[in-house]
Amino acid sequence: MAGPEAEVKLMRLRVPTSAWAIARYVVNSGRDLFTQGELKGAACGSLDTALAIGLIEKLDNGLYKANLELARSLAGLLPKVPKSYIIGRKGRFREAKTPCEGRQEAVRLAKAWARLSNWAEVHAEDEEDLPKEIAEVLERNGIQVQRTTLPNGAKVVLAKVLNMYIIMDGLMFKNTPKCARYSRLGPDAGSARAPRTSYILTSHSSLRPSELGLGRAYGPAR
């Protein structure tokens, strides 16, 4: 529970799919200059969102310059994919309508995250490994998963997204986490809660979960 030292705020976990796809393309390319055609191909459509958030800017010579730092941050988050597709209903992100590799990967990642949430709800306290097909998608997108014991003795599945340590359950696949930062632990450390029963822990990248009172990991989910 947030005490007097805590500042509760919403944590952004998802970004528009077009911006996520462009950010991923930029990071994978290792470049910061692109043609319009390259970026539209990566986004599978409009560049408006990427321009609006400052991910890219148009230069006088017609090329586009990417903000590499922002690209790395956005590529490390989750893409916003319609729930109707994640749970298997028809929607605008059906594979037949997602010819761009970046958007295809966005759908795969969104599905893997939803499956992780549901798997964690059932298997947090047993020894069953995370299915390989889920783990592979998460790992190639920089998301680390492990089991951890909390100070109260509860065993949970923990997903690390950028500097956020997220306690997974069946609700996290759709919720926006609420984070409480504690100044006594440093400017980037804290513990937080998503709506209802989901939790999130964030820390500076140099801190380990154990330094925030999470306890020890008792076995990675592979």
The 8 nearest C-alpha neighbors of each residue, nearest first, counted from 0:
[[1, 2, 191, 192, 179, 190, 5, 3],
 [0, 2, 5, 179, 3, 7, 6, 4],
 [3, 1, 5, 4, 0, 6, 181, 179],
 [2, 4, 5, 1, 6, 181, 0, 182],
 [5, 3, 2, 181, 182, 6, 1, 183],
 [6, 4, 181, 180, 179, 1, 2, 3],
 [5, 7, 179, 180, 8, 4, 181, 1],
 [8, 6, 179, 178, 5, 177, 180, 9],
 [9, 7, 178, 177, 179, 10, 6, 180],
 [10, 8, 177, 178, 176, 11, 175, 7],
 [9, 11, 176, 177, 12, 178, 8, 175],
 [12, 10, 13, 9, 175, 176, 14, 76],
 [11, 13, 76, 77, 10, 175, 14, 176],
 [14, 12, 77, 78, 79, 76, 11, 15],
 [13, 15, 78, 79, 16, 19, 77, 18],
 [16, 14, 79, 18, 17, 78, 19, 13],
 [15, 17, 78, 19, 79, 18, 20, 14],
 [16, 18, 42, 20, 19, 15, 21, 43],
 [19, 17, 49, 21, 20, 16, 15, 22],
 [20, 18, 16, 22, 17, 21, 74, 78],
 [21, 19, 101, 23, 17, 18, 22, 42],
 [20, 22, 24, 18, 23, 42, 19, 41],
 [23, 21, 70, 19, 25, 74, 24, 20],
 [22, 24, 74, 20, 26, 21, 25, 27],
 [25, 23, 21, 27, 22, 26, 28, 20],
 [24, 26, 22, 28, 23, 27, 21, 29],
 [27, 25, 23, 29, 28, 24, 22, 71],
 [26, 28, 24, 25, 29, 23, 30, 22],
 [27, 29, 25, 30, 26, 24, 31, 23],
 [28, 30, 26, 27, 25, 31, 24, 67],
 [31, 29, 28, 32, 25, 26, 33, 65],
 [30, 32, 65, 64, 67, 33, 25, 29],
 [33, 31, 64, 63, 30, 65, 62, 34],
 [34, 32, 63, 62, 37, 64, 35, 31],
 [33, 35, 62, 37, 36, 63, 38, 32],
 [34, 36, 38, 37, 39, 33, 62, 63],
 [35, 37, 39, 34, 38, 40, 33, 41],
 [38, 36, 40, 34, 35, 39, 33, 41],
 [37, 39, 41, 40, 35, 36, 42, 21],
 [40, 38, 42, 36, 44, 41, 37, 43],
 [39, 41, 43, 37, 38, 42, 36, 99],
 [40, 42, 38, 39, 21, 43, 101, 20],
 [41, 43, 17, 39, 44, 21, 20, 40],
 [44, 42, 40, 99, 41, 39, 45, 17],
 [43, 45, 42, 39, 46, 40, 17, 41],
 [44, 46, 47, 39, 42, 43, 48, 17],
 [45, 47, 49, 48, 50, 39, 44, 42],
 [48, 46, 50, 45, 49, 51, 52, 18],
 [49, 47, 51, 50, 46, 52, 18, 17],
 [48, 50, 54, 18, 46, 52, 51, 47],
 [51, 49, 47, 53, 55, 48, 52, 56],
 [50, 52, 48, 49, 53, 47, 54, 55],
 [51, 53, 49, 50, 54, 48, 55, 18],
 [54, 52, 50, 55, 51, 49, 56, 66],
 [53, 55, 49, 66, 52, 65, 50, 69],
 [56, 54, 65, 50, 53, 64, 49, 66],
 [57, 55, 64, 63, 50, 58, 65, 53],
 [56, 58, 63, 62, 61, 64, 59, 55],
 [59, 57, 60, 62, 61, 63, 56, 64],
 [58, 60, 61, 57, 62, 63, 56, 64],
 [61, 59, 58, 62, 57, 63, 34, 64],
 [60, 62, 59, 58, 57, 63, 34, 35],
 [63, 61, 34, 58, 60, 33, 57, 32],
 [64, 62, 57, 33, 56, 32, 58, 34],
 [63, 65, 32, 56, 31, 55, 57, 33],
 [66, 64, 55, 31, 67, 54, 32, 63],
 [65, 67, 54, 69, 68, 55, 70, 64],
 [68, 66, 70, 69, 65, 71, 31, 26],
 [69, 67, 71, 70, 66, 72, 73, 65],
 [68, 70, 72, 71, 67, 66, 73, 54],
 [69, 71, 22, 67, 73, 68, 72, 74],
 [70, 72, 74, 68, 69, 73, 67, 26],
 [73, 71, 69, 75, 70, 74, 68, 76],
 [74, 72, 70, 75, 76, 71, 19, 69],
 [73, 75, 23, 22, 71, 76, 72, 19],
 [76, 74, 72, 73, 161, 71, 141, 160],
 [75, 77, 73, 74, 12, 13, 160, 78],
 [78, 76, 13, 12, 14, 79, 75, 109],
 [79, 77, 16, 14, 13, 105, 19, 15],
 [80, 78, 15, 16, 13, 14, 77, 81],
 [79, 81, 78, 82, 109, 106, 16, 85],
 [82, 80, 83, 84, 79, 85, 92, 90],
 [83, 81, 85, 84, 86, 80, 173, 88],
 [82, 84, 88, 81, 86, 85, 90, 87],
 [83, 85, 87, 88, 82, 86, 90, 81],
 [86, 84, 82, 110, 87, 83, 81, 109],
 [87, 85, 84, 83, 88, 82, 110, 113],
 [86, 88, 84, 85, 83, 89, 82, 90],
 [89, 87, 83, 84, 86, 90, 85, 82],
 [88, 90, 84, 83, 87, 93, 91, 92],
 [91, 89, 92, 84, 93, 83, 88, 81],
 [90, 92, 93, 96, 89, 84, 81, 97],
 [93, 91, 90, 97, 96, 94, 84, 106],
 [92, 94, 96, 95, 91, 90, 97, 89],
 [95, 93, 97, 96, 92, 103, 98, 106],
 [96, 94, 93, 97, 98, 92, 91, 103],
 [95, 97, 94, 93, 98, 92, 91, 99],
 [98, 96, 94, 99, 95, 103, 92, 102],
 [97, 99, 96, 100, 95, 103, 94, 43],
 [100, 98, 101, 102, 43, 97, 103, 41],
 [99, 101, 103, 102, 104, 98, 41, 97],
 [102, 100, 20, 104, 103, 99, 41, 105],
 [103, 101, 105, 104, 99, 100, 97, 20],
 [102, 104, 100, 106, 105, 101, 97, 99],
 [103, 105, 107, 101, 102, 106, 108, 100],
 [106, 104, 102, 108, 103, 107, 78, 109],
 [105, 107, 109, 103, 104, 108, 110, 102],
 [106, 108, 104, 110, 105, 109, 111, 103],
 [107, 109, 111, 105, 110, 106, 104, 112],
 [110, 108, 106, 112, 111, 107, 105, 113],
 [109, 111, 113, 107, 85, 108, 112, 114],
 [110, 112, 108, 114, 133, 113, 109, 115],
 [113, 111, 115, 109, 110, 114, 108, 116],
 [114, 112, 172, 116, 110, 115, 111, 109],
 [113, 115, 111, 117, 116, 112, 118, 110],
 [116, 114, 118, 112, 113, 117, 119, 111],
 [117, 115, 169, 168, 113, 119, 114, 118],
 [116, 118, 169, 114, 120, 115, 119, 113],
 [117, 119, 115, 120, 121, 116, 114, 122],
 [120, 118, 123, 122, 116, 121, 117, 168],
 [119, 121, 168, 117, 169, 118, 122, 123],
 [122, 120, 119, 118, 123, 117, 124, 125],
 [121, 123, 119, 125, 124, 118, 120, 127],
 [124, 122, 155, 119, 156, 125, 154, 121],
 [125, 123, 122, 154, 155, 126, 121, 153],
 [124, 126, 122, 127, 123, 121, 128, 154],
 [125, 127, 128, 124, 122, 123, 218, 220],
 [128, 126, 125, 122, 129, 220, 123, 130],
 [129, 127, 220, 221, 130, 126, 131, 219],
 [128, 130, 221, 220, 131, 134, 127, 133],
 [131, 129, 133, 132, 128, 134, 221, 127],
 [130, 132, 134, 133, 135, 129, 221, 128],
 [131, 133, 135, 130, 134, 136, 111, 129],
 [134, 132, 111, 131, 136, 135, 130, 137],
 [133, 135, 131, 137, 136, 132, 138, 221],
 [134, 136, 138, 132, 137, 133, 131, 139],
 [137, 135, 139, 133, 134, 138, 108, 140],
 [138, 136, 142, 134, 140, 135, 139, 133],
 [139, 137, 141, 142, 135, 140, 136, 134],
 [138, 140, 141, 136, 137, 135, 142, 134],
 [141, 139, 138, 137, 142, 136, 75, 108],
 [140, 142, 138, 139, 143, 137, 75, 160],
 [143, 141, 137, 138, 160, 159, 140, 158],
 [142, 144, 159, 158, 138, 141, 145, 137],
 [145, 143, 158, 157, 220, 159, 142, 219],
 [146, 144, 219, 220, 157, 156, 218, 147],
 [145, 147, 156, 218, 219, 216, 155, 157],
 [148, 146, 216, 155, 154, 217, 215, 156],
 [147, 149, 154, 214, 153, 152, 215, 216],
 [148, 150, 213, 152, 153, 151, 214, 154],
 [149, 151, 152, 214, 213, 212, 148, 153],
 [152, 150, 149, 153, 148, 154, 213, 214],
 [153, 151, 149, 150, 148, 154, 214, 155],
 [152, 154, 149, 148, 151, 155, 150, 124],
 [155, 153, 148, 124, 147, 123, 149, 152],
 [156, 154, 123, 147, 146, 157, 148, 153],
 [155, 157, 146, 123, 167, 145, 119, 166],
 [156, 158, 166, 145, 165, 144, 146, 167],
 [159, 157, 144, 165, 143, 164, 160, 166],
 [160, 158, 164, 143, 163, 142, 165, 161],
 [159, 161, 163, 142, 162, 158, 76, 164],
 [160, 162, 163, 75, 159, 76, 72, 142],
 [163, 161, 204, 202, 201, 160, 203, 164],
 [164, 162, 201, 160, 159, 161, 200, 165],
 [165, 163, 159, 200, 201, 158, 199, 157],
 [166, 164, 199, 158, 157, 200, 167, 163],
 [165, 167, 157, 198, 199, 156, 155, 158],
 [166, 168, 116, 156, 165, 171, 157, 119],
 [169, 167, 120, 116, 170, 119, 171, 197],
 [168, 170, 117, 116, 120, 171, 172, 167],
 [171, 169, 168, 172, 173, 174, 197, 116],
 [170, 172, 174, 173, 168, 169, 167, 197],
 [171, 173, 113, 170, 116, 174, 112, 169],
 [172, 174, 171, 170, 175, 113, 82, 169],
 [175, 173, 171, 176, 172, 170, 193, 194],
 [174, 176, 193, 177, 10, 12, 9, 11],
 [177, 175, 193, 10, 9, 192, 174, 178],
 [176, 178, 9, 193, 192, 8, 191, 10],
 [191, 179, 177, 8, 7, 192, 9, 190],
 [178, 180, 7, 191, 6, 190, 5, 189],
 [181, 179, 189, 5, 6, 188, 190, 178],
 [182, 180, 5, 189, 183, 184, 4, 188],
 [181, 183, 185, 184, 186, 180, 4, 5],
 [182, 184, 181, 185, 4, 186, 188, 180],
 [185, 183, 182, 188, 181, 186, 189, 187],
 [184, 186, 182, 183, 188, 187, 181, 203],
 [187, 185, 182, 188, 184, 181, 180, 203],
 [188, 186, 203, 202, 185, 189, 180, 201],
 [189, 187, 202, 201, 185, 184, 203, 180],
 [188, 190, 180, 181, 201, 179, 202, 200],
 [191, 189, 200, 179, 201, 178, 199, 180],
 [178, 190, 192, 179, 199, 200, 177, 198],
 [191, 193, 198, 177, 199, 178, 176, 197],
 [192, 194, 176, 177, 197, 198, 175, 195],
 [195, 193, 196, 197, 192, 174, 176, 177],
 [194, 196, 197, 193, 192, 170, 198, 174],
 [197, 195, 194, 198, 193, 192, 170, 168],
 [198, 196, 193, 192, 195, 171, 168, 194],
 [199, 197, 192, 166, 193, 191, 165, 196],
 [198, 200, 165, 191, 166, 192, 164, 190],
 [201, 199, 190, 164, 191, 165, 163, 189],
 [202, 200, 163, 164, 189, 188, 162, 190],
 [203, 201, 188, 187, 162, 189, 204, 206],
 [202, 204, 187, 205, 206, 188, 162, 201],
 [203, 205, 162, 206, 202, 207, 161, 187],
 [204, 206, 203, 207, 202, 162, 187, 208],
 [207, 205, 204, 203, 202, 210, 208, 211],
 [206, 208, 210, 209, 205, 211, 202, 204],
 [207, 209, 211, 213, 210, 206, 212, 214],
 [210, 208, 214, 213, 212, 211, 207, 215],
 [209, 211, 207, 208, 212, 206, 213, 214],
 [212, 210, 209, 208, 213, 207, 189, 202],
 [213, 211, 209, 210, 214, 150, 208, 149],
 [214, 212, 209, 149, 208, 211, 150, 148],
 [213, 215, 209, 212, 149, 148, 150, 216],
 [216, 214, 147, 209, 148, 217, 213, 208],
 [215, 217, 147, 146, 218, 148, 214, 145],
 [218, 216, 147, 146, 215, 148, 219, 145],
 [217, 219, 146, 216, 145, 220, 147, 126],
 [220, 218, 145, 146, 221, 144, 217, 216],
 [221, 219, 145, 129, 128, 144, 146, 218],
 [220, 129, 128, 219, 134, 131, 130, 144]]
